[in-house]
Each structure stands twice: as C-alpha cells, then as structure tokens.
Amino acid sequence: MATIDVRSDTVTRPTPAMLSAMMAARVGDDVYGEDENVNALQQKAAAMFGMEAGLFCPSGTMTNQIAIKLHTQPGDEVICDELAHTYLYEGGGIAFHSGASVRTLRGANGRFTAEHVRDNVNRRDDAHLPWTRLVAVENTVNKGGGCCWDLDELRRIRTTCDELGLALHLDGARLWNALVARGESPRDHGAIFHTISICLSKGLGAPTGSLLLGSREHIGRAHRLRKLMGGGMRQAGYIAAAGLYALENHVDRLGADHAKSRHVADELRTVPYIASVLPVETNIVIFHLADGLSTEAYLRHLAERGIRAGSMGRQTIRFVFHLDVSDEQVDALLSAVRAFH
C-alpha cells in the first residue's frame, strides 16, 4: 500500500510539470546576482505583494531570522504569540542570531490584538527593561490549526506599531492558504507589514525555498545577513524555477486541500474517542484524543496502515493536507481512524 503522508505539507514532491520547468532553467551564479530565474522569482514575488524587493533563501526559518535581525539590536524585545513558529520551532534563533528577548502573548489560537500589543510594549525611559522593537505575526497559525488572521485586526496592529515606533513582520509560511481561504490579495498584506516571509515548499509544492520581501533598504541589508548565516546559493535557478512554477500554477488549487481538511474534521467530530477538533479554515487539522489514550499507540496504529501523521503535544494529533494526498487516500485515512479502538 502506498504511504499516505499527512505529517506536513513540506513532504510534497515536484510534479512532472514542475520538474520539467526546473530542468529547462537557465542558471547563473546567484551570489553574483547572475541567476535569471532567482532574479525573476524575487521580482515577481515582490510585485505580487506590492513591495520593493525580495530575497530568495533556502528556508522560512532563515527568512524569519534575517527579518528579526533586521529589525532588532541585542537587548531588544520581540512580541509574538506563545504559539508562534519563530518562538517555538526555530531553534532559539531569536536569541542566537539577534540576542533579543521575547515577550509572548496568549491570543486566540495564536492570534492576538492591537490592544494586546499596546498593553505589552515596554517603556523606553526605564533602563531595566528591554526595548520593544518588533511585533511578529504568523499567518496561518500552524499550532492554531491553520487558522487565519482578520485583515482589519492586522491593520489595527500596524497602526499601533506606527504609533509606538515598532516594526511589524509576517511569518507567512502558509500565507497562500490564508489568501485563498479568505479571498484576499497579496497586496492586502504587503501594505501592512514592513517585512514578509513567504514559503514555496509547503502548500505550493516546490522542493525548497522561501522569500523575504520588504523595502530595498531592508533587502539590501538582508543580503549581508544571508551571507553571514551561510545562505548564499550558486546555481539556485533550478529551485527558483520550481518556485516560479508554483506561484503561477499551484496557488488556486489550495482550495482543494482546504476542502479535504474540512471533510476530515467533520468526520473526526463523530468519532467517540476524539475529544475535540480545532476549527478548520485551511489545510491543517489538529485534534485531541480522549483522556487515557496514548499518542504513541495511535500513531503506531496509523503507521501499520500506511499512514504517517504527527503529534503536536500530549494527546494532540495533526493532519496536514497537500497536493500529494488524493481523495482515495482521504477515504483510507478515515477508515484507519474509525478502526482504532
């Protein structure tokens, strides 16, 4: 039986058409700025969001960490939600790269408000306190079940940041999912944030790569920081061609992943041993097993039926749907779920 892999949307493989685009790429040395596909990808993404420039990097962790370093100095403070990927899953990079402390907020499934920000900004006339410099938002919120932020609330947060002299960064690893689910445009977000990280290797299905978008000044400094972090790539046009193909062909299809997630979530809510399911907006389903059930035993049950899933904590399971999960595999997944006892 073919493996059904719902651990993450990072496990996708390039489609035949994407592979053809990669193999047809004309490449140069990107460290010299001479790879035409990298240049085209950076320009295309920046234009989509109405921003001045972009920088292609190997990973979203790198683009996020570069952005945090751009906006802070050692001893400063970053505000983010307690569920934020930049805080939980980037290896302590905020401390390692930027020497900054973090103030975490408790929002609604990873989404806080402008009032939360205002109430948690440190005074700059007290030498005992780190200076609050940056607010970081994650959209969609991975650990919040792939939920999306309200655009008007994001605008209010930007207004608050402007009033208080703070920068605003977006970890948009799954922003494409949010845009499709909410019917919003990239420019809606480009007008709000100082910097944006967007990922190509999740729902869009490219093999690797993320982009940092911002002003020409920010991206000029980001080139230097990418070098310091070892992120300069040479003939990167092969993977940039995959990113270009993904932007042109794989955005609209994200709605199909969302439909699978909603269907699975509806079915999970009828299963007696499942205590709760987080609300589903995009391609992530997070659910909680009833007390007394073993996460390890549950994942082992799925694995014995050819299904690879992941845990998000004690008695918490995550399914992520993507272009390599078919309708038939969804049916097989649900059969395995119902067979657990």
N, C-alpha and C positions, 0 to 999 in steps of 0.2 A: 504494500500500500504506500502511495506517495505521502511524504510527510506534509502535514498541514502546519505551517509555522505562523502562529499569531503572537509570538513573543514581542515583535515590534514591526513597524513599517520600515525599519532600516534593513531588513533581510531580503528585500526585493532584488531581483537580478535584471539587468538591462534586457529590454525587449529586442527582438530581432531588428526592428527598425532603428532603435537607439544604437545598437551595435553597429549597424551599417553607417550611421552618421558619425560614430566615433572613428571607424576605420577609414572614412573618407576625409577626415580632418587634415588640414594643412597646419603644421605646427612650427613654432619657433621657440626661442628661449624667453620664457615669461619673466625671469629675473631681470632681463634686459628690456622688458616691455614689448617683446617682439612676437608674441604668440597672438595671431589674429583672432583665434577663437576665444581665448581668455579676454582679450580686449572687447570683443563683441558681446560676450556674456556680461561683463561688468557694465558696459554702456547700456545694454538692453534692460538689465535689472534696475539700474539707477533710473532710467527713463520711465519704467513702469510705475515706480513709486514717486516720481517727481522729485528725485533727489539728484545732487550734482555728480556723484561719483560712487564707484563700487570697488571692492577688493575681493578677489577670489581666494579662498583659504581651504585647507584640507577638511576642516570640521567646524561645526557650530560652536563647540567649546572654544576653539581658537578665536572665532569672530566675537563671541561674547566677551572673552577675557581681554582681547585687544580693546574692545569698546570701553570696558570698565577701567582699563589702564589709561585710555584717552581722557576720561572724564574725572579722574581722581589723582590725588597725591598720597603717599604714605601717611597714615594717620587720619585720613578722611573716613567717612562712613557712607555705606551704600544701604538704601532702603529697598527691601523686596519682600515678597510674601514668604511665609515659612515653608511653603511647598515648592518654591522656585528651583528650577533646574540649576541655575547659576550658583545657588547656595548649597544644594544637596548633592548634586551629581557631577560637579566639575572639579573634583579632586582637591577642594580647598584652594582653587585657583585665585580667588579674590585676595586671600591672604598671601599666597605665594608670589603672584605676579605684581599685585598692586599695593600690598601692605596696608590694605584698608580693612576696617571692621564692618560688620553687617548688623543692621537692625531689622529683624524680621517682624512682619505684621501678620495677624491672623484674619484673613479675609474669608470670603465665601468661596470655598473650593479653589483657593489660590488667587482670588480677585479682591483687591482692596479698593478703597475710595479716595477721593481727593481729601476728604476730611481725615482719613487715616494718615495720609501723608502730612498734612498740616500739623496734626497733633503729635507727630513723632520727629519733627525736624529740630535738631539741637541748636541752641543759641550760639552765636559766634562770638559773643562777648564773655564767654566762660571758658577759661583756659583748661579746665578739667575735662572738657567734652571733645570728642572728635567732631570735626566739621562735616555736616551732612552735605554731600556734593551731588549724589546721583540717586535717581529712582529707577529701578529696573522692573520691567513688566514681562511676563511670559504669556504668549497668546498663540495657540491654545495652551491651557494649563495641563501638562502631562499628568501630574499626580492628582489633578482635579477632575479626571475622567474626560479629558479633551474638551473642556468647556471653553466658551468664547467670552471675551470681554465685551461690554457695552461700549459702543463707539463714543457716545456722549460723555460717559464717565471718563474715558481716556482723554477727551478734550478738556474736561474739568481738571484732570490731573496735570495736563500740560499747562493750563492757566495757573494753577497753584505753583508748579515748578518755576514758571516765569516770574511770578511774584516773589518767590523765595530765592531765586538765583541758583536753581538746581538744574542739572542735565537730566534728560529722560531717554532711556534706552529700551528697545524692544527686543527680547529674545523671541524671534518669530520662527522657531524651528518648525512649527506646524501652522504658521500663519496662513498658508494657502488653504488649509482646511477651514479656518475661520472665515476667510474671504468668501469661499464657496457657500458655506453653511449660512452665513448672514447676508449674502448678496451684496457685499461691499467691494470697493475697488482698492487696489494697492495705494493709489494716491490719497485715499482717505487716511491711511496710516502714515504715509510719508509726510503729510502735513502736520502730524502731531509730534513725531519723535525726532530727537537730534541724531540718533543712530539706530539702525535696524539690522539685525542678523536674520537672514533667511536661509533655510536649508533646502538642498536639492535632492538629498539622498533618503528622505523619508517618503512621504506620500507621492512625491513626484517621480520616484523610482530611479534616479540617477545613482551610479555606483558610489560616488563620494562627492563631497564638496559643499561649502556654504559661502555666502557672500555677506560682507559688511557694507552697508550703504550709509552715506552721510554727505557732509559738505566736502568740498575739495580739500579744505584745510585738514579736516579730520582724516580723510582717506590718505592724504599725503603723509601724515604722521603715522597712520596705521601701517603703511608700507614698511616703515622703520621697525615698528613693533613686531610685525610678522617676521621680519628677518631675525630679530632678537629671540623670538620663540622657535626659530628653526622651520618656519612655514613657507619659505621660498620654494617654488617648484619650477622646473625647467620646461620640458615639452608637455605642459599641462593641457594643451589644446585638445588632447584626446578625451580627457574627462570634462573639459569645458564644453566640448561638442555635445556630450551627453546632457549637460545642464541646459544648453540651448534647446535641444530637442525636447527636454522635459517641460520647459517653460512654454513651448509652442504647442505641445500635444497632450500633456498629462494633467493640466490644471482642471479642466472641466470634468474629467472623469472622476474626480474625488467624490462627487456626489454619490456615486455607486458604492464607495466604501462606507459612506455615512449611512446609506440605506441598509447595508448588511449589519452595521453596528446596531441600528435601531431595532431591526428584526431580532437579532440575537438577544438584546437587552429585554425586549418584550417577552421572549421565551424564558429567559432566566428568571424573570419575576414570577413565573408559575411553578418553579422548581422548589419543592419543600425545604431542601437543605440549604438553600441560599437565603441568607438573612436580609440582604439589601443589595440594590444595584444603584450606582451613582447615575444621575441624569445623563443622557447621551445626546450630544449635539453633533459630534464629528465621527472620527474613526476609532475611538478608544472606548472600550467597555471595562469598567472596574466594578467588581462585585465582592461581597463579603460572605464567607462561609459561616454557617451557624456555629455557635459555641461548641467546643468539643471535637470539631473536625480538624484533621491535620492538613495543613497546606501541602506538606511534602507528599502525603499519601494521595492527595487529589491530583497534584501534578504528575505523580507516577502513574496514576490511573489513565490520565490523558496520554502520557507518553507511550504506554502499552498499546494504545490505539492509533499511534502515529501522529499525535498532536503535540506540538511544542508550544507551551504557554509560559507565562512568567508570573512571579509574585511581586506585589508592591508593599509587602509587610505582612504582619501576622494575620492569617486567615483572609488575606486580600489577594485576589487574582486579577490579572489584566489580560484582556484580549485586544489586539490591535489589528485592524483590517486594512488591506492594501491590495495593490493590483495583481498580486500573485495568489490571492485567495478567491476561488471560484464559488459559484452558487452551490455546486455539488459538495464542495469542501465545507461550506457553512452547514449544510444538512448533516454531514458526517460529524462535524463538531458538536452539533446539538444532540445527535444520537448518543455520543460519548458522554455528554453532560448528563443526560437523562439516565444513563446506565450506572451512574455512580450511586452507591448506597453504603 
